Amino acid sequence: MNNRILAVVVTHNRFPLLVRCLNALRHQTCSDFDILVVDNASTDDTPQWLSSQNDLTTLRLNKNTGGAGGFSAGVREAVQRGYQRIWLMDDDTFCQPDTLQQLKEADHLLQGQFGFLSSAVLWKDGRECKMNRQKIKKSFYTEVHQLREGLILIDQATFVSLYLNAQAVIDWGLPIRQYFIWGDDIEYTLRLSSHTPCYLCGKSQVVHWMDNNCGSSIALDQPQRLNRYRYAFRNENCTYRRRGLKGFAYYLAKCGLNLYRILRFAPDHRLLRSSILLGGMIRGLFFNPPIEQVRPPVSKEEPYESA
């Protein structure tokens, strides 16, 4: 690997989506990047197929560590290999041909002074993907001159096309692998944006190939997806508790609103939905995973300059 940008794709037993994701990466208008697939112990056709691909590297994990574990492992690998930009995405993220080029141009415009850049995320019908809506900073207008370039200051984003400055990873640590699934990207982007400017890059766009575009709601989600919320409410407790009294008050208010919605609008399994929410809140009080650090290779390269 000779490039300075590493695209990190995390996958688990979604072979058809992974193939489509990687094909989109292979058709970028710029080619100065490498690809690392983090295989979260897939048991379908994924491992065999990846072993036959010559234009990418695979990091196969011994067990399924969830999206959080996969992204943490991928980011660690990228920094340890000396990459200076790390482009994260799930296996159901489909890039436009110029997705990376637009991120690189924003990188150049900002002269590398950012923690992360986030692409605009669309659903399969071209509308906004509600699950991946970024949270815009209230003070975004302080950099209003950047709006003409499609750049908006944000507080949080998801790992669906997130372009990381490796220096921010070195300074502020890795994503928390113990989150397993849900909320790891929110915690991480909030952590970075509290220390360094981070941006939505509106000219860079991807499609998130989700089954529906309803966002996440424990009150309305399908019964087979409810177990995921055990992680969601546990992880959010940790995220917002670490942000002080104001953050924890926000978390409690959010949980209260979700409980009201369950009791008022849930079509079924109200007791199960409520117990998952309350159980996650309680477990979160005792959930305090460390923030792990990573260091680059000893021989540092010259500063990154985007084209």
MOJO-V702955 format. One record per pair of residues at least 6 apart in sequence whose ideal C-beta (glycine too) atoms are under 8 Angstrom apart, sorted by the first residue. I is the first residue (numbers start at 1). J is the second residue. D is the distance in Angstrom with one decimal. If there is no record, write none. Layout:
i = {I	I}
j = {J	J}
d = {D	D}
This chain:
i = {1	1	1	1	2	3	3	3	3	4	4	4	4	4	4	5	5	5	5	5	5	5	5	5	5	6	6	6	6	6	6	6	6	6	6	7	7	7	7	7	7	7	7	8	8	8	8	8	8	8	8	8	8	8	9	9	9	9	9	9	9	9	9	9	9	9	10	10	10	10	10	10	10	10	10	10	10	10	11	11	11	11	11	11	11	11	11	11	11	12	12	12	12	12	12	12	13	13	13	13	14	14	14	14	15	15	15	15	15	17	17	17	18	18	18	19	20	20	21	21	21	21	21	21	21	22	22	22	22	24	24	24	25	25	26	27	28	28	28	28	28	28	29	29	29	29	30	30	30	30	32	33	33	34	34	34	35	35	35	36	36	36	36	36	36	36	37	37	37	37	37	38	38	38	38	38	38	38	38	39	39	39	39	39	39	39	40	40	40	40	40	40	40	41	41	41	41	41	47	47	50	50	50	51	59	59	59	61	61	61	65	65	65	65	66	66	66	66	67	67	67	67	67	67	68	68	68	68	68	68	68	68	69	69	69	71	71	71	71	71	72	72	72	72	72	72	73	74	74	75	75	75	75	75	75	75	76	76	76	78	78	79	79	79	79	79	79	79	80	80	80	80	81	82	82	82	82	83	84	84	84	84	84	85	85	85	85	85	85	85	86	86	86	86	87	87	87	87	87	87	88	88	88	88	88	89	89	89	89	89	89	90	90	90	92	92	92	93	93	93	93	93	93	94	94	94	94	95	95	96	96	96	96	98	99	99	99	99	99	100	102	102	102	102	102	102	103	103	103	103	103	104	104	105	105	106	106	106	106	106	106	106	106	107	107	107	107	108	108	108	109	109	109	110	110	110	112	112	112	112	113	113	114	114	114	114	114	114	115	115	115	115	115	115	115	115	115	115	116	116	116	116	116	116	116	116	116	116	116	117	117	117	117	117	117	117	118	118	118	118	118	118	118	118	118	118	118	118	119	119	119	119	119	119	119	119	120	120	120	120	120	120	120	121	121	121	121	121	121	121	121	121	121	121	121	122	122	122	122	122	122	123	123	123	123	123	123	124	124	124	125	127	129	129	129	129	129	130	130	130	131	131	131	131	131	131	132	132	132	132	133	134	134	134	134	134	135	135	135	135	136	136	136	136	136	137	137	137	137	139	140	140	140	142	143	143	143	146	146	149	150	150	150	151	151	151	151	152	152	152	153	153	153	154	154	154	154	154	155	155	155	155	156	156	156	156	156	157	157	157	157	158	158	158	159	159	160	160	161	161	162	162	163	163	165	166	168	168	168	169	170	170	170	170	171	171	172	172	172	172	173	173	173	173	173	174	174	174	174	175	175	175	175	176	176	176	176	176	176	176	177	177	177	178	178	179	179	179	179	179	180	181	181	182	182	182	182	182	182	183	183	183	183	183	184	186	186	187	187	187	189	190	190	191	192	214	214	216	217	217	218	218	218	218	218	218	218	218	218	219	219	219	219	219	219	219	220	220	220	220	221	223	223	223	226	226	226	226	227	229	229	229	229	230	230	230	230	231	232	233	233	233	233	233	233	233	234	234	234	234	234	235	235	236	236	236	236	237	237	237	237	237	237	237	238	238	238	238	239	239	240	240	240	240	241	241	241	241	241	255	255	258	259	259	259	262	262	262	262	263	263	266}
j = {34	57	81	83	34	32	33	34	83	32	83	84	85	301	304	32	33	34	83	84	85	86	87	100	104	33	34	35	36	78	81	83	85	86	87	25	33	34	35	36	87	89	100	36	38	71	74	75	77	78	86	87	88	89	18	21	22	25	35	36	37	38	89	90	91	93	37	38	40	67	70	71	74	88	89	90	91	159	17	18	37	38	39	40	42	46	70	90	91	39	40	41	42	64	70	91	42	43	44	46	44	46	91	92	42	44	45	46	49	91	92	209	37	46	91	49	94	209	89	90	91	92	93	94	95	35	37	53	56	94	95	96	35	95	55	97	95	97	98	99	100	101	97	98	100	101	100	101	104	307	307	87	100	56	57	83	55	56	57	56	57	58	59	74	77	78	50	56	57	58	59	58	59	61	70	71	73	74	77	46	47	50	58	59	60	61	61	64	65	66	67	69	70	60	61	62	63	64	58	60	56	58	60	58	73	74	77	69	70	73	72	73	177	180	179	180	181	231	90	159	180	181	182	184	175	176	177	178	179	180	181	184	177	178	180	88	159	175	184	185	174	175	176	177	184	292	177	86	88	86	88	164	169	174	175	294	174	292	294	86	166	86	166	169	170	294	295	296	294	295	296	297	297	296	297	300	301	166	165	166	167	301	304	107	163	164	165	166	304	306	163	164	166	169	100	103	161	162	163	164	159	161	162	163	164	95	159	160	161	162	206	159	160	208	208	209	210	160	161	206	207	208	209	206	207	208	209	161	206	204	205	206	207	204	119	161	204	205	206	204	119	150	201	203	204	205	117	119	163	201	204	306	307	203	306	117	149	150	151	199	201	203	204	114	117	163	306	305	306	307	146	149	151	151	197	199	165	303	304	306	196	197	165	168	196	197	198	199	164	165	168	172	192	193	195	196	197	198	157	162	163	164	165	168	189	192	193	198	199	162	163	198	199	200	201	204	134	154	157	158	161	162	163	189	198	199	200	201	160	161	162	163	201	204	205	206	128	200	201	202	204	205	206	128	129	131	132	133	158	160	161	205	206	207	208	128	129	205	206	207	208	129	130	207	208	210	213	207	209	210	213	213	160	207	208	210	213	213	214	215	158	208	210	213	215	216	157	158	160	208	215	152	154	156	157	200	154	155	156	157	152	153	154	155	200	153	154	155	193	153	152	153	154	153	151	153	197	152	199	203	201	202	203	199	200	201	202	199	200	202	197	198	199	189	193	198	199	200	189	190	193	198	185	186	189	190	193	185	189	198	200	185	186	189	184	185	206	208	204	206	185	189	201	204	196	296	192	195	196	294	293	294	295	296	195	196	191	192	195	291	191	291	292	293	294	291	292	293	294	184	185	187	188	184	187	188	238	289	291	292	184	289	292	287	289	187	231	235	238	289	231	228	231	216	228	229	231	232	235	231	232	235	236	239	235	236	239	235	238	239	198	239	243	291	198	220	221	232	258	261	226	229	232	258	261	262	273	276	277	258	261	262	264	265	266	273	261	265	266	267	229	268	269	272	269	272	273	276	276	273	276	277	280	276	279	280	283	280	280	255	276	277	279	280	281	284	280	281	283	284	287	284	287	251	254	280	284	251	280	281	283	284	285	287	284	287	288	289	247	251	247	248	250	251	247	248	251	284	285	277	281	277	274	277	278	270	273	274	277	270	274	273}
d = {4.5	7.0	6.7	8.0	7.9	5.1	5.2	5.0	7.8	7.6	6.0	4.8	6.3	7.6	5.5	6.7	3.9	7.2	6.7	7.6	4.4	7.6	6.1	7.4	7.8	6.8	5.2	7.5	5.6	4.5	7.3	4.2	7.4	5.5	6.9	5.8	5.6	7.1	4.9	7.1	4.4	7.1	7.7	5.1	6.4	7.1	3.7	6.8	7.8	6.2	6.1	6.7	5.2	7.4	7.1	6.0	6.9	7.6	6.9	7.3	5.0	7.0	5.7	7.4	5.8	7.7	8.0	4.7	6.5	5.8	3.6	5.6	6.3	7.8	7.8	6.2	6.7	7.9	7.8	4.7	6.2	7.1	5.9	6.6	6.5	6.2	7.8	7.9	4.0	7.6	3.9	7.1	5.6	5.7	7.5	7.8	4.9	6.2	4.8	6.9	7.9	7.8	5.1	6.8	7.4	4.9	4.7	4.9	6.7	5.0	4.7	6.5	7.3	6.2	4.4	7.4	6.2	7.7	7.1	7.9	5.1	6.8	5.8	6.2	8.0	6.9	7.4	7.8	7.1	4.9	4.5	7.9	5.9	6.2	7.2	5.7	6.7	6.2	7.5	6.9	5.0	7.0	5.2	5.0	7.8	5.0	5.7	4.9	6.6	7.6	7.3	7.0	6.4	7.5	7.1	7.7	6.9	4.0	7.1	6.9	5.1	7.5	6.1	6.0	6.4	6.9	5.9	5.9	7.4	5.0	7.2	8.0	4.9	6.8	4.5	7.5	5.7	4.4	7.9	6.0	6.2	6.3	5.8	7.0	4.5	6.7	5.5	4.7	6.0	7.2	8.0	7.2	4.9	7.2	5.5	6.4	5.1	4.7	8.0	6.6	7.5	4.6	8.0	7.2	6.3	6.7	5.7	7.1	6.9	6.3	7.9	7.1	6.2	7.0	7.4	3.6	4.2	7.9	7.0	7.1	7.7	5.2	7.9	6.6	6.1	6.4	5.4	7.2	4.0	5.3	6.3	3.6	4.3	8.0	6.6	6.0	5.7	5.1	6.8	7.6	5.0	4.6	7.1	3.8	7.8	7.4	7.2	7.7	7.1	5.8	7.3	7.0	5.9	5.6	6.3	7.4	5.8	7.9	4.9	4.4	6.8	7.5	5.4	5.5	6.4	4.7	7.4	5.5	6.5	7.6	7.0	6.9	7.4	5.8	4.8	7.9	6.2	6.0	7.6	4.9	7.6	7.4	3.9	7.1	6.4	6.8	6.7	6.5	6.5	7.8	7.6	4.2	5.9	7.1	6.7	7.2	7.2	7.4	5.2	7.5	4.7	7.4	4.5	7.8	6.6	7.7	6.8	6.0	5.2	7.5	7.3	6.6	6.0	7.6	6.4	4.4	6.8	5.2	5.9	5.3	7.5	6.0	7.7	6.3	4.5	7.9	6.0	7.0	5.2	7.9	5.3	6.7	7.9	7.7	6.0	6.6	5.2	6.4	5.7	7.6	7.8	8.0	6.1	4.3	3.7	7.9	5.4	6.9	4.5	5.8	4.9	4.6	6.3	7.6	7.5	5.5	7.0	7.7	5.9	6.8	4.6	7.4	7.1	7.4	6.9	7.3	4.1	7.9	4.3	7.1	7.7	5.9	7.3	7.4	7.8	7.2	6.7	7.5	6.4	7.4	7.8	6.6	5.8	7.9	6.7	5.5	6.0	5.9	7.5	5.8	4.1	7.7	3.9	6.2	6.9	3.9	6.8	4.6	7.0	5.5	6.2	5.0	6.7	6.8	6.4	5.8	7.7	4.9	7.8	7.6	4.2	7.3	5.3	7.8	4.7	7.3	5.6	6.5	3.6	7.6	6.9	5.5	7.4	7.7	7.4	7.1	5.2	6.7	7.5	3.7	7.8	7.6	6.0	4.1	5.9	5.0	8.0	6.8	7.4	5.2	6.7	4.8	7.7	7.4	4.5	8.0	3.7	7.9	7.3	5.1	6.8	7.6	5.8	7.7	5.2	6.5	5.8	6.1	7.1	5.1	7.2	4.3	7.7	7.1	6.5	6.7	4.3	6.1	5.7	7.5	7.5	6.7	7.6	7.8	4.5	6.8	6.3	5.6	6.8	3.9	7.3	6.9	6.5	7.7	5.3	6.3	7.5	4.7	4.9	5.8	7.9	8.0	4.6	6.6	4.6	4.9	6.0	4.6	4.4	7.7	5.8	7.1	5.4	7.4	7.2	4.3	6.0	5.4	7.7	6.9	5.3	4.3	7.6	7.5	7.5	5.7	7.7	7.4	7.6	7.5	6.2	3.5	4.2	4.8	7.1	6.1	7.3	6.3	4.6	6.9	6.2	7.2	6.1	8.0	6.7	5.8	6.3	4.9	7.4	6.2	5.0	7.6	8.0	5.3	4.5	5.1	6.7	7.1	4.9	7.5	7.1	4.6	7.4	7.7	7.7	4.3	6.5	5.2	7.1	4.4	7.2	7.3	7.6	7.9	7.9	7.1	5.3	7.6	5.8	6.5	7.9	6.8	6.8	6.3	7.2	7.9	5.8	5.8	5.8	7.9	7.5	4.2	6.1	5.3	7.6	7.2	4.9	7.2	5.7	5.2	7.3	7.6	4.5	5.9	6.2	7.3	8.0	5.3	6.6	7.9	7.9	7.8	7.5	7.9	3.8	6.9	6.8	4.7	7.9	7.5	5.5	6.2	5.2	7.9	5.8	7.7	4.9	4.3	6.2	7.1	5.8	3.6	5.4	6.1	6.9	7.8	6.4	7.0	7.4	4.3	6.8	7.0	7.4	7.8	5.9	6.8	7.8	7.3	7.9	7.0	6.9	4.7	7.7	5.7	7.8	6.5	5.5	6.8	6.0	6.6	3.9	4.6	7.8	5.2	4.7	6.6	7.8	6.7	7.0	7.4	7.6	6.8	5.7	7.9	7.1	6.6	6.4	5.9	7.5	7.9	5.1	6.8	6.5	5.6	6.6	5.3	7.7	7.4	6.6	6.7	7.4	5.6	7.8	2.8	5.6	6.4	4.5	7.8	4.6	4.3	5.4	7.1	7.5	5.8	7.4	8.0	7.0	6.1	7.2	6.0	7.7	2.4	6.4	6.6	5.7	5.0	6.5	7.2	7.7	7.8	4.0	5.4	5.8	3.8	6.8	5.0	7.1	7.4	7.9	6.3	5.7	5.9	6.3	5.9	7.7	5.8	4.7	5.5	7.0	6.4	7.3	5.5}
